Amino acid sequence: KLASVDADRQAHQSSLRRALADLAQALRERDRVQKDLERSNRDLDEFAYAASHDLRAPLRGIANLAHWLEEDLGSNLPSSAKQQLDLLRSRVRRMEALIDGILKYSRAGRSQEPPQLISVENLVRECIELVAPPSSARITITGTMPQLLTERAELQQVFLNLIGNAVKHARRSDPQIEVHGEDCGE
C-alpha cells in the first residue's frame, strides 16, 4: 500500500512540476506580449504625433497665406473674397480640430484624462461643423440631449462617424438628417 501511495505522490509531484513549468511559460509569454504591446503603443504615439505635426504645417501655411492676403489687399479686398478667406480659415480650424481628435483617438483607452461632463447637444453641433456637410444637406437636432460624464474624445469620435457616414452614404443629393435625443434622466 505504501508503494501505491508513494507512486501517487510522485505522479502528483510530476503533474505539479509540469503545471508549474506551463505556468512559468505562460507568464513569460504574457510578459513578452505586454512588452510588444507597450512598444506598439509607443510606436503609435510617435506616429500620431509626427503625422499630426506634419499635417499641421501646411494648415498653418494656408492660414498665414490667407492672413497675408487680407493684410496686403486691405480695403481693396472685395467682400466676396473676404468671405472666402473667412471660410478658408474656418476650414483650417476644422482640420486642426479633426487632427486633434485623431491624436486623442489614437490614445483612447490609454489616456489619463478624467471623464468630464459633456453637453451632448453642444458636442453634436461641433461635430456637424467638423464634418462640414455640403450646403444641400440639412442636419437638425431634435429632442432633449443629455449631459454625460464621459471621455470627450471617444464620444466625439462616435458622433463624427455617425454624422459623417449619414452624409456620405445618403442616397440623395440633399440629405435630410435628424439627430434626435432623449434625456432619460439619471
N, C-alpha and C positions, 0 to 999 in steps of 0.2 A: 504494500500500500504506500509506503514511503517513497518508493521508486516512482510510482504513478504521480504522487503529489509533486515530487521533485521535477518530473518531466513536464507537468502542467506549469509549474513555476518558471521553468526555463523557457517554455513556449510563450508564456505571458511576457517574460522579460524580453524575449526576442521580438515579440509583437510590439512592445512599448518602444524598443530601440528603433524599429522601423518607423513607427508613428512619430517619434521624436526627430528622426532623420528627415521624414517627409515634411514635418512642421518647420524644421530649420530651412529646408529647401524652399518651402512656400514663403517664409519670411524673407529669405534672400531675394526671391523673385519679386515680392511686394516692394522691397526697398529699391530694386532696380527699376521697376515700373514707376515708382514715385520719383526717383531721380530723373528718369526720362520725361515724365510729365512736367516736373519743375523746369527742366531745360527747354522743353517745348513751350511752356508758358513764357519763359524769359525771351525766347526767340520771337514769339507772337507779340509781346510787348515792344520789343525792339523794332520789329517790322511795322507795327501800327504807329509807333512814334515817328519812325523815318517816313512812312507813307504820308502821315498827316502833315509833317513838316514840308515834304516835297509838294504836296497838294496846296498848301497854304501860300507858298512862294508866288505862284502865278496869280493867285487871287489877290494878294497884296499888290502885285504889279498892275492888275486890272483896276483895282480901287484907286491906286495912285494916279494912273493914267486918266481916269475919269475926273479926279480932283484937279489935275494939272490943266486938262481941257477947260474945265469950268473956270479956273483961275485965269488962264491965258485969254480966253474969249470974253470973260467978264460980262459986261452989259450987251455985248454983241451976240451973245448966245441966245438963239431963238428959244422960246418957251417949250416948244416940242422937243428940242434937243435936250433941254434941262430935264424934262420929264423922262426922257430915255436914259439919261445919265443917272437919275434917281432910281429908276428901275434896275439899271445895271448894278448900282451899289446895293440895292435890296437883294438882288440875286447873289451877289458876293457874300452878303451876310448869311443868306440861307445856306449857301455851300459851306461856309465856315461852321455853321450850326450842325450840318449833316456830318462834317468831318469830326466835330466834337462828339457827336452821337456814336459814330463808328468807333472812335477811340474808346469811349466809355463802354460800348457794347463788347469790344474785344476783351475788356476786363470784367465783364459781367460774371457774377458768381464768385469773383475773387476780390472784389472791391471791399474796402473797409468803410465805405460811406454808410452812415446810418440811414435807415428809412426816414423819409420826410413826408409831411402832409402835402399832398398834391391835389390841386383843383383839377379834376379830370376835364372839365369844360375848357379851362384855360389851356391845358395841355393839348387837347384835341384841336383847338384853334391854332396853336403854334404848329402842330403837325400839318394841318391843312396848308398853312403858309409855307412850310418847308417843302411839302410835296409840289407846290406851285402848279396846281391843275390848270389846264387850258381855260381860257376865258369862256368857252362854251359850256364848261362843266359847272353845275350848281351843287354845292355841298351845303347842307343845312344841318344844324344841331337842334334837336328837339328833346323834350322831356327835361328831367332834372338829373344833372350829372352829379355823382357823389364826390366827396373828397376822400382820398385814400392815403393811408400811411404805408408807403412803399418806396422802392428804389426808383427814382425818376427815369434813369436811362433805359431800364428794361421795359417799363410801361410805355415810354415814348417810342421805343422800337416796335412794340406791338401795334400802336396806332399808326405809325408811319407805314408799316407793312400792310395793315388793313386798308387804310385810305389809299395808299399808292396802288395796291392791287385792284381796288374798286375802280379807280380812274383808268388804270392801264388795261383792264380786262372788260371794260364796259363795251357793250355790243352796239353802242350808238355814238354818234359824234357829239351829242350834247347830253352827257350822262347827268342824271339827277340822283345824287347820293344823299342819303339821310343817315346821320349818326344819332341814334336815339338812346337816351339813358333814363334809368330809374334809380333814384336814390332809395335804397332799401333800408336805410337807417343803419343802426349799429349792429 
